[in-house]
Amino acid sequence: MSSLEGKVVAVTGGASGIGFATVQKLLAAKAKVAAADVSPCPDAFKDHADVMFTVVDVSSRTQVNGWVQAVVARFGRLDAMVPNAGINHEMGIYDEDAVFQRTVAVNLTGVWNCGTEAYRQFNTQNSVGVICNTASIAGIRPSKGAPIYSAIKSGVIGLTKSWALEWAAQGVRVNALAPGPVASAGYINAIKEKPEFDLSQRVPMQRVGEPEEMASVIVFLLSSEASFVTGHVVAADGGMLLAGSSP
């Protein structure tokens, strides 16, 4: 992905899982990366010349705005945004308002904050830019036991397509990754406690995805290899949607 060399890419949720893997792949492509998370900076990124790590709560527009301005102060510009930060909630929660509000705040408002702040910066620079959101196949086919999560990820898909349509004439591309089950630390810990949560046998490929596989899709969508791709939601799910399964 040589087209990403020297590009400045902002990634939320960069301390673990898909976000962490995305930062690593962007660094391998010689990009400069501004990673954000509510968790501390991973050891792998400490003292790395091409990584700026910031503790940011994406549900706060003020924090996201300040972060983007700090990124521009450090690297001189912003070329791409990956609003990846997200939280899951315990399966079977249908009517707890606090869970709904917090999940909306991070998984949807966070995407809104990051995407709109990135778009404003692209305009300030008078440049094109790329946004790649993290949705979920649960936003395409609802996940039993997780109506809150499914509804909010549907909202991320709606933002992705709407932004792509609104901003295409300016050369701003907007796409989304829709992961199936991924072997993140949270998933691994969950199935240790409750083996019935293991979804691998419901995936036609008979395994769950790896964060690095998800990151590869994101990096492709950010690169010039996807220069005519906008408004699309790319499922990386081992065939779950084709088989009629939901996460």
NORDAVEN-V904791 format. One record per residue. N is the residue number from 0. SS is DSSP state (helix for helix, strand for strand, loop for the rest). D_FIRST is the distance of its C-alpha to the first C-alpha in Angstrom with 1 decimal. Layout:
# NORDAVEN-V904791
N|SS|D_FIRST, N|SS|D_FIRST
This chain:
# NORDAVEN-V904791
0|loop|0.0, 1|helix|3.8, 2|helix|5.4, 3|helix|5.9, 4|loop|7.7, 5|loop|11.3, 6|loop|11.1, 7|strand|13.9, 8|strand|13.5, 9|strand|16.7, 10|strand|17.1, 11|strand|20.6, 12|loop|22.0, 13|loop|19.8, 14|loop|22.5, 15|loop|22.3, 16|helix|21.1, 17|helix|18.1, 18|helix|17.8, 19|helix|17.9, 20|helix|15.3, 21|helix|12.9, 22|helix|13.7, 23|helix|13.1, 24|helix|9.6, 25|helix|8.8, 26|helix|10.7, 27|helix|9.0, 28|loop|5.8, 29|loop|8.9, 30|loop|9.7, 31|strand|13.4, 32|strand|14.7, 33|strand|18.1, 34|strand|19.2, 35|strand|22.5, 36|strand|24.9, 37|loop|28.7, 38|loop|28.5, 39|loop|28.4, 40|loop|25.4, 41|loop|24.3, 42|helix|25.1, 43|helix|21.5, 44|helix|20.7, 45|loop|24.0, 46|loop|24.1, 47|loop|20.3, 48|loop|19.9, 49|loop|16.7, 50|strand|18.1, 51|strand|20.9, 52|strand|22.6, 53|strand|25.3, 54|strand|27.8, 55|loop|27.9, 56|loop|29.7, 57|loop|27.8, 58|loop|31.1, 59|loop|32.3, 60|helix|31.4, 61|helix|32.8, 62|helix|30.6, 63|helix|27.4, 64|helix|28.5, 65|helix|29.3, 66|helix|26.0, 67|helix|24.0, 68|helix|26.4, 69|helix|25.9, 70|helix|22.2, 71|helix|22.7, 72|helix|25.5, 73|helix|23.3, 74|helix|20.0, 75|loop|21.5, 76|loop|19.7, 77|loop|17.8, 78|loop|14.8, 79|strand|14.3, 80|strand|16.5, 81|strand|16.4, 82|loop|20.1, 83|loop|20.1, 84|loop|23.4, 85|loop|26.1, 86|loop|29.3, 87|loop|31.1, 88|loop|34.9, 89|loop|37.3, 90|loop|37.9, 91|loop|41.1, 92|loop|41.2, 93|loop|42.3, 94|loop|44.4, 95|loop|43.7, 96|helix|43.2, 97|helix|41.7, 98|helix|39.0, 99|helix|38.2, 100|helix|38.1, 101|helix|35.9, 102|helix|33.4, 103|helix|33.3, 104|helix|33.0, 105|helix|29.8, 106|helix|28.1, 107|helix|29.0, 108|helix|30.3, 109|helix|27.4, 110|helix|24.9, 111|helix|27.2, 112|helix|27.4, 113|helix|23.7, 114|helix|22.8, 115|helix|25.7, 116|helix|25.3, 117|helix|21.7, 118|helix|22.9, 119|helix|25.8, 120|helix|23.6, 121|helix|21.5, 122|helix|24.9, 123|helix|26.2, 124|helix|23.4, 125|loop|23.9, 126|loop|20.2, 127|loop|18.1, 128|loop|16.2, 129|strand|14.6, 130|strand|16.5, 131|strand|15.7, 132|strand|19.0, 133|strand|20.0, 134|loop|22.9, 135|loop|24.4, 136|helix|25.9, 137|helix|29.1, 138|helix|28.6, 139|loop|28.6, 140|loop|31.4, 141|loop|33.6, 142|loop|33.8, 143|loop|37.4, 144|loop|38.6, 145|loop|36.1, 146|helix|37.0, 147|helix|36.0, 148|helix|32.5, 149|helix|32.1, 150|helix|33.6, 151|helix|31.3, 152|helix|28.1, 153|helix|29.5, 154|helix|29.8, 155|helix|26.1, 156|helix|25.4, 157|helix|28.0, 158|helix|26.5, 159|helix|23.0, 160|helix|24.6, 161|helix|27.0, 162|helix|24.6, 163|helix|22.4, 164|helix|25.6, 165|helix|26.9, 166|helix|24.0, 167|helix|22.4, 168|helix|24.5, 169|helix|23.2, 170|loop|19.6, 171|loop|18.8, 172|strand|17.0, 173|strand|18.2, 174|strand|17.4, 175|strand|18.3, 176|strand|17.7, 177|strand|21.0, 178|strand|21.2, 179|loop|24.2, 180|loop|25.8, 181|strand|23.5, 182|loop|24.7, 183|loop|24.6, 184|helix|27.4, 185|helix|29.5, 186|helix|29.4, 187|helix|30.3, 188|helix|33.1, 189|helix|34.4, 190|helix|34.8, 191|helix|36.5, 192|helix|39.1, 193|loop|39.3, 194|helix|38.2, 195|helix|38.9, 196|helix|35.7, 197|loop|33.6, 198|loop|31.9, 199|helix|30.4, 200|helix|33.2, 201|helix|32.6, 202|loop|29.0, 203|loop|29.2, 204|loop|26.7, 205|loop|29.3, 206|loop|27.1, 207|loop|25.4, 208|strand|21.6, 209|loop|19.9, 210|helix|18.2, 211|helix|15.1, 212|helix|15.0, 213|helix|15.4, 214|helix|12.7, 215|helix|10.2, 216|helix|11.6, 217|helix|11.5, 218|helix|7.8, 219|helix|7.5, 220|helix|10.4, 221|helix|9.3, 222|loop|6.4, 223|helix|8.0, 224|helix|7.8, 225|helix|10.6, 226|loop|12.3, 227|loop|15.6, 228|loop|15.7, 229|loop|18.0, 230|loop|20.9, 231|loop|19.9, 232|strand|20.3, 233|strand|18.3, 234|strand|20.4, 235|strand|19.2, 236|loop|22.7, 237|loop|23.5, 238|loop|25.6, 239|loop|27.9, 240|loop|28.1, 241|loop|28.9, 242|loop|31.6, 243|loop|33.1, 244|loop|32.5, 245|loop|31.8, 246|loop|30.6
